[in-house]
Each structure stands twice: as C-alpha cells, then as structure tokens.
Amino acid sequence: MTRSRTLNKTSGKLKSEMAFDKAELFNRHKKYDEAIETYGLALKKTIEIGKKMDIAFLLIQIYLTLNNIEKVKENIDECHKLLEKGGDW
C-alpha cells in the first residue's frame, strides 16, 4: 500500500472517530437532534461493522428516549443486517 493510501485510510478513521466522539458529547448533553445527525455522519465514515453496530445501538437508545418506535425498528433491522454480514460487538 502506498503512503498516500495509508494516510487517507488513517485520516478517514480519525474523522470517523472524531464524529463518533462529537455525537457522544451531544448525546450526553441531551442534544438528541445533533447527536442523531452526527452519528449518521460517523456511520457513513465508518468501515468497521462492529462500530456500525455500536452506532445503531446508540441510535436505538436515543429513539427510545424520544419514543420514536419507527426509527427504533429501522435500527434494529440495520443491526440484524450487520450481524448477518459477520458483525459482532
């Protein structure tokens, strides 16, 4: 792998982790709309299936707090799909 590819991969991983950390901060401060948006960004940037499952579980927790059952079901279905792809946590 070339150096530039390695740097891009590392940079992408750092951006994913930064988005995840920012979303956790929003979640802790009960800024759920911002947390949902930022978790979505982290989900797009993440390549690890286990990390995607972590984000889906956190989104389920937020949607349960907001009593949004449709979104809870969507994220549970997403977890099932990720599990079938070989994900674990």
Secondary structure, DSSP 4 states (H G I P E B T S, - for coil): --HHHHHHHHHHHHHHHHHHHHHHHHHHTT-HHHHHHHHHHHHHH---HHHHHHHHHHHHHHHHHTT-HHHHHHHHHHHHHHHHTT---
